[in-house]
Amino acid sequence: MRLLAIGDIHGYLAAFEALLQVVEPADDDWIITLGDYVDRGPDSCGVIDRLLELAERGRFIPLRGNHEEMMLDARNDATVYALWLQYGGQSTLESYVQHGYEGTLAGVPASHWDFLEQQCVDWFEAATHFFVHANADPQRELAGQPTSILRWQKFGDGPPHRSGKIMVCGHTYQENGFPRNLGHAVCIDTWIYGDGWLTCLDVIGGKFWQANQQGQTRTGMLADHLEQAPGAEPR
């Protein structure tokens, strides 16, 4: 059994499919997707359809990102709607037209709203790791984290979480295309929407797989990207 985390997909279905093909999830593998399924890329509708298929297999935990929050809130707030369109929402609506729906929020199928509202969660905790979209306050229990931190706060150089568990997150894109590994925290948003890569990390084994929108793939080991902590003795 593997514990597999997948970073921000942002509507890049071709990269997502290529990644799943190379990772080959087994029936007993857990898959945790870290949010930001929609916006920016060409096929957000297709990405949610694919996530719904994964949900049917079981052992699947989808997190909710800030872009899902904006899409949900855009239904009832004209200001949020206008902002959402600027931050990738227009491409999301256009993707629904490609799949035969109206290019409006009213045209989004009920199964997609149910996925975003009911199936997605804000965090997930395992024996040695926990998973959030954006970040976590190191002094708060996971159940007490504000959604503003979980969905919006940038990943930085903060201290370990009070639980002693390793945090796995997305949200803060890594322009070099590789995961950022602080030892006690790992960010796997590797900038798929900026001509980067989509990443899947085996959080226990430490191997990661990456795919881009052209279908190219590559692999690596998280340990090779461990950063030197400030003030630590050189290794």
Steps between C-alpha positions, in 0.01 A plus 500: 500500500622847409390842620500713183462879500429691178564874470296779342347382169342829382304354211792321334327172427759365254775537760276342764428198280869460412589515867246234599630276222859513620412472872258209443305525828417158644168414660648528850675835439358814657486808276485848654452787256600837646243731340494763223348267244342786305605827330788603274529176299295385198274228647385554858172324421686191379722504809199493733346218297824304543508571873145370530619177338778475756246552777315190382810285555514592870816585698484853358516825699451827306593824675345839429722782374455874471388470138220265599406749770484783245292294257252409774475855634467646150146362479369750754742793494546718191831638628644152555364394161685782323821421691466127430473566125829690515674218687416224257124464533441598137697198379300282738167617354634448147594141587136424583400618151746247357312226684158609378390710797412867516800722565346637818506407866136394465612254233745318728350155573372423848752216541784751468353735759449203731865402455626850577266559795448160659779265396798734529647553848741758644762265643587134542719339763689170481737327741813697410377775264218747462372660183370852434458711190702805599646505853432440868561696819771294677351575843138399426345156481377419150136515604552858619672638190339804333402439140687819409823318590403157368395633159688826448819547703827471308749226584812639664771399746285449807579261786372141526140441596427428866391147408850411382349378173624602155279746315433443130349795314457670164386855414842673490639422157862397469640660187788252474249221442609288798345444843627720781611281791569653842506163672203577726296643211476439126336708226410315179340775293751487215339763275310295244318813381832680444641240257623299799406155624224322688638296789398184685696416815520166677525661842637192678737369234617847396478443124320754283368486147433798276316559174443803280222594262695355205494156665868496593584340835793484739574367847714598798560450869384754755817453708703646213319831548537539877591858585765590753329647807624849599781473752540125460837334457579418136442138408 
